[in-house]
């Protein structure tokens, strides 16, 4: 689908699931085959991206006692990794590349120095079992999988644990990004090369240094026209749904300006900017031919996490990228979690409604408007 240029800057992005909320129509919408867009360019690539993924933690399992009491049934500390990810497979089945934020280390055994003091409150040490790496690879057997480690939990098992995480992912044939300033290159089955860069205020290039961001992104974009940038920054929690053009702070830490970062990355050549970290859905915005998703929320977060509304809502953003025209089509596929972190496609499309409302509030001139069963166009 080609963009149609118009005088108005505002754009439209349509969701892949009907916004129906009751009766037989709900089931019909949920079962409808998700639409796919034709790859009408010589090098157009389908990329599906999701937010935070944590398949339990073997560093602290004390949370299971309280969760078991609340749910009135035994809750295992660690899920079966394949079973936890299985509901997402239909949502990414048409992807050439799947991009996920891996929120936590991967491994087992003792750590050099525990992250959290035994008496501390509000400290979370996240390390998923080794089987997680291979399960992530199996989420889309025909696609390439990219795991972003530029986040605030990838080093929860220390420096050695971080190295072990990278090793396990690479052995499972999961591409790793967000480790340094060099772009991660992924070649699709069709022979197209897509570059990925991950930024975080905790690990990876610092997104608060906008001159450095511009330099890193421009360098990659000059060599690789299909460039995707991820950002793990901003405030967290139920009160963090709004996106402001200002430095965001969480627990007295300066977590970066998401608007300034995203605009810098897009202007430097990123075709797609994917955000996560706030744990809630945020707005989507157009920046010329580039699409920015400020936060895709929690995707699969099994363990000691709050899943109260709207923290239980997330989405998978599937886009078709073209090196000349940028994002030529996009679909938002909403998800929902129930305790202790079981994900499913969301028949109510609540994440779509949230993202649409937030775009109208935060980006009235450039926000992405979300509707149903159509494709991206400009008006």
C-alpha positions in Angstrom: 0.0 0.0 0.0 1.4 3.3 -1.0 1.1 6.5 1.0 -1.0 9.2 -0.5 0.4 12.6 0.2 -2.0 15.3 1.4 -1.9 18.8 2.9 -2.8 17.6 6.4 0.0 16.1 8.5 -2.2 13.8 10.4 -2.1 10.1 9.5 -4.2 7.0 10.0 -3.2 3.6 11.2 -5.8 0.9 11.4 -5.9 -2.1 13.8 -5.9 -5.7 12.5 -8.7 -6.7 14.9 -12.3 -5.4 14.8 -13.3 -3.1 17.6 -16.3 -5.1 18.7 -17.1 -5.5 22.4 -20.1 -7.8 22.8 -22.1 -10.6 21.4 -21.2 -13.1 18.6 -19.2 -10.5 16.8 -16.4 -10.7 19.4 -15.6 -14.3 18.6 -15.9 -13.7 14.9 -13.4 -10.8 15.1 -11.0 -12.8 17.2 -11.0 -15.8 14.9 -10.7 -13.7 11.7 -7.4 -14.3 9.9 -5.2 -11.3 10.5 -4.7 -9.4 7.2 -1.3 -9.2 5.6 -0.1 -6.5 3.2 1.5 -7.3 -0.1 5.3 -6.6 -0.3 5.0 -4.3 -3.3 8.5 -3.0 -3.1 11.7 -4.9 -4.1 13.0 -4.7 -0.5 9.9 -4.4 1.7 10.1 -6.3 4.9 7.5 -7.3 7.5 8.6 -6.6 11.1 6.4 -7.4 14.1 7.5 -5.9 17.4 6.3 -6.4 20.9 7.1 -4.9 24.3 8.4 -6.4 27.5 8.9 -10.2 27.8 9.9 -11.9 31.1 9.2 -15.6 31.5 9.6 -15.7 35.3 12.6 -15.3 37.5 14.8 -17.9 39.2 16.5 -15.2 41.4 13.5 -14.6 43.7 10.5 -16.9 43.9 9.0 -15.6 47.1 6.3 -13.8 45.2 4.6 -17.1 44.5 3.2 -17.5 48.1 1.2 -14.3 47.9 0.1 -14.9 44.3 -1.1 -18.5 45.2 -3.1 -17.1 48.1 -4.7 -14.5 45.9 -5.5 -16.9 43.1 -6.5 -19.7 45.5 -4.4 -22.2 43.7 -0.7 -23.2 43.5 1.3 -20.9 41.2 4.6 -22.2 39.7 7.6 -19.9 40.0 8.5 -20.6 36.4 6.2 -21.2 33.5 6.7 -23.6 30.6 8.4 -21.2 28.2 6.9 -22.6 25.0 3.4 -22.6 26.5 3.8 -19.1 27.8 4.7 -17.8 24.3 2.3 -20.0 22.3 -0.6 -17.5 22.2 1.6 -15.0 20.4 2.4 -17.3 17.5 -0.7 -16.4 15.4 0.0 -12.7 15.9 3.5 -12.9 14.3 3.0 -15.7 11.8 3.3 -13.3 8.8 6.5 -11.7 10.0 9.9 -11.7 8.4 11.5 -10.5 11.6 10.1 -10.5 15.2 11.6 -8.0 17.6 11.1 -8.4 21.4 12.4 -6.7 24.4 13.9 -9.4 26.7 13.3 -7.9 30.1 15.8 -9.8 32.3 18.8 -12.0 32.2 18.7 -15.6 31.0 20.6 -18.4 32.9 20.8 -20.4 36.1 23.1 -21.0 39.0 24.6 -18.6 41.6 25.4 -15.0 40.8 28.5 -13.0 41.7 26.7 -10.4 43.7 22.9 -10.3 44.3 21.2 -7.3 42.8 18.7 -6.8 45.6 19.4 -6.5 49.3 17.2 -9.0 51.3 15.6 -6.1 53.2 15.0 -3.9 50.1 11.5 -3.1 48.8 10.6 -2.4 45.2 13.8 -4.1 43.9 13.2 -6.8 41.3 15.9 -9.2 40.1 14.9 -10.9 36.9 16.6 -14.0 35.4 14.7 -16.4 33.2 15.7 -20.0 32.9 18.0 -21.1 30.0 15.1 -22.8 28.1 13.7 -19.3 27.5 16.2 -18.6 24.7 15.2 -21.5 22.5 11.5 -20.9 23.2 11.9 -17.3 21.9 13.4 -18.7 18.7 10.4 -20.9 18.2 7.8 -18.2 18.5 8.0 -17.7 14.7 9.9 -20.6 13.0 10.0 -19.0 9.6 11.1 -15.6 10.8 14.3 -14.2 12.2 14.1 -13.3 15.9 15.8 -10.2 17.4 16.1 -9.9 21.2 16.7 -6.4 22.6 18.9 -6.3 25.7 19.1 -2.5 26.1 16.9 -2.4 29.2 17.2 -2.0 33.0 17.0 -5.7 33.8 19.3 -7.4 31.3 22.2 -7.2 33.8 20.2 -8.4 36.8 22.6 -11.4 37.2 25.7 -9.3 36.9 28.3 -8.9 34.2 28.9 -12.7 33.8 25.1 -13.2 33.8 24.8 -10.7 31.0 27.5 -12.5 29.0 25.7 -15.8 29.6 22.4 -14.2 28.4 24.0 -13.2 25.1 25.6 -16.6 24.7 22.4 -18.5 25.3 20.4 -16.3 22.8 23.1 -16.6 20.1 23.3 -20.4 20.5 19.5 -20.4 20.0 19.9 -18.3 16.8 18.3 -15.3 18.3 19.9 -12.1 17.1 20.9 -9.8 20.0 20.8 -6.0 19.8 21.3 -3.2 22.4 24.7 -4.5 23.6 26.8 -1.7 22.0 26.7 1.1 19.5 27.1 -1.2 16.5 23.9 -2.1 14.5 22.8 -5.7 14.6 22.3 -6.9 11.1 19.5 -9.4 10.2 19.1 -11.0 6.8 15.6 -12.1 5.9 14.6 -15.2 4.0 14.1 -12.9 1.0 17.7 -11.7 1.2 16.9 -8.2 2.6 19.1 -6.7 5.3 17.5 -4.9 8.3 19.6 -3.1 10.9 18.7 -2.8 14.6 20.0 -0.5 17.3 18.9 -0.6 21.0 19.1 2.2 23.4 18.5 2.3 27.2 19.4 4.5 30.1 20.7 1.4 31.9 22.4 -0.8 29.3 23.4 0.1 25.7 24.0 3.5 24.2 22.6 6.3 26.4 19.4 7.8 24.9 19.9 11.0 26.9 22.9 12.0 24.8 21.0 13.1 21.7 24.1 14.1 19.8 25.5 10.6 20.3 22.1 9.1 19.3 22.1 11.2 16.1 25.6 10.0 15.3 25.0 6.3 16.0 21.7 6.2 14.1 23.0 8.2 11.1 26.0 6.0 10.8 23.9 2.9 10.6 21.2 4.5 8.3 23.9 5.5 5.8 24.8 1.9 5.3 21.5 0.2 5.9 18.3 1.9 4.6 16.1 -0.4 6.6 16.9 0.6 10.2 14.8 -0.1 13.3 15.7 1.6 16.6 14.4 0.5 20.1 14.2 2.7 23.1 13.8 1.5 26.7 13.2 4.7 28.7 10.7 6.9 30.4 8.7 6.8 33.6 6.8 3.6 34.6 3.4 2.5 35.8 -0.2 3.4 35.6 0.4 7.1 35.8 2.9 7.0 32.9 0.5 6.6 29.9 1.0 10.2 28.6 4.0 11.0 26.5 5.6 14.4 27.2 8.4 16.2 25.4 10.4 16.5 28.6 12.9 14.6 30.7 11.0 11.8 32.5 11.9 10.7 36.0 11.3 7.5 37.8 12.5 6.7 41.3 14.6 9.9 41.2 16.4 8.6 38.0 16.4 10.6 34.9 14.9 8.2 32.4 15.3 10.3 29.2 13.0 12.4 27.0 11.2 9.9 24.8 9.9 12.5 22.3 13.3 14.1 21.8 15.0 10.7 21.5 12.5 9.4 19.0 12.5 12.5 16.8 16.3 12.5 16.8 16.4 8.8 15.8 13.7 9.2 13.1 15.4 12.4 11.7 18.7 10.6 11.6 17.3 7.8 9.4 15.4 5.2 11.5 12.3 4.0 9.7 10.7 2.5 12.8 11.2 3.5 16.5 9.8 1.0 19.0 9.5 1.9 22.7 9.0 -0.1 25.8 9.8 0.4 29.5 6.8 2.3 30.9 4.8 -1.0 31.1 1.8 0.7 29.7 0.6 1.5 26.2 1.5 4.9 24.9 0.7 6.9 21.7 2.0 6.2 18.2 3.2 9.1 16.1 4.3 9.8 12.6 7.6 11.6 11.9 7.6 12.1 8.1 7.8 8.6 6.7 8.9 7.0 10.0 6.6 5.5 12.6 7.2 5.9 16.4 5.6 3.6 19.0 6.3 5.3 22.3 5.5 2.1 24.3 3.9 -1.2 23.4 3.4 -2.1 27.1 3.8 -5.5 28.7 3.7 -8.4 26.3 4.4 -11.5 28.5 5.5 -10.6 32.0 5.2 -13.8 34.2 6.1 -13.3 37.8 6.1 -10.6 40.5 4.5 -7.9 38.3 1.3 -5.9 38.8 -1.2 -6.6 36.0 -3.9 -4.2 37.1 -5.5 -2.1 34.4 -3.9 -0.8 32.2 -0.7 -2.7 33.0 -2.3 -5.8 31.6 -2.7 -4.4 28.1 -0.1 -4.6 25.4 0.2 -4.9 21.6 2.2 -6.3 18.8 3.0 -3.7 16.1 3.4 -5.3 12.6 4.8 -3.0 10.0 5.9 -3.3 6.4 9.2 -1.3 5.8 10.4 0.0 2.5 13.9 1.6 2.2 12.5 4.5 0.1 9.0 5.0 1.5 9.5 4.1 5.1 6.5 2.4 6.8 4.1 1.5 4.0 1.6 -0.4 6.2 1.0 -1.0 9.9 -1.3 -3.1 12.1 -1.6 -3.1 15.9 -2.6 -6.4 17.3 -3.8 -6.0 20.9 -3.0 -8.4 23.8 -4.1 -8.9 27.3 -2.6 -10.7 30.3 -4.1 -12.3 33.4 -2.2 -13.2 36.6 0.4 -14.5 37.0 1.3 -13.5 33.4 -0.7 -15.5 30.9 -1.1 -13.6 27.6 -3.8 -13.9 24.9 -5.1 -11.9 22.0 -7.4 -9.2 23.3 -10.9 -9.5 21.9 -11.8 -6.1 23.3 -8.9 -4.3 21.5 -8.5 -2.2 24.6 -4.8 -1.4 23.8 -5.9 0.0 20.4 -8.5 2.2 22.1 -5.9 3.4 24.6 -3.2 4.1 21.9 -5.7 6.0 19.8 -6.9 8.2 22.6 -3.4 8.9 23.8 -2.3 9.9 20.3 -5.1 12.4 20.0 -4.1 13.9 23.4 -0.3 13.9 23.1 0.2 14.4 19.3 -2.9 16.1 17.9 -1.1 17.0 14.6 1.1 14.0 14.0 -0.3 11.2 16.1 -1.4 7.9 14.6 -5.2 7.4 14.6 -6.3 3.8 15.1 -9.4 2.3 13.6 -10.4 -1.1 12.2 -9.7 -3.5 9.4 -7.8 -1.3 6.9 -4.3 -0.1 6.1 -2.2 2.9 6.8 -2.9 5.9 4.6 -2.3 9.6 4.7 -5.1 12.1 4.3 
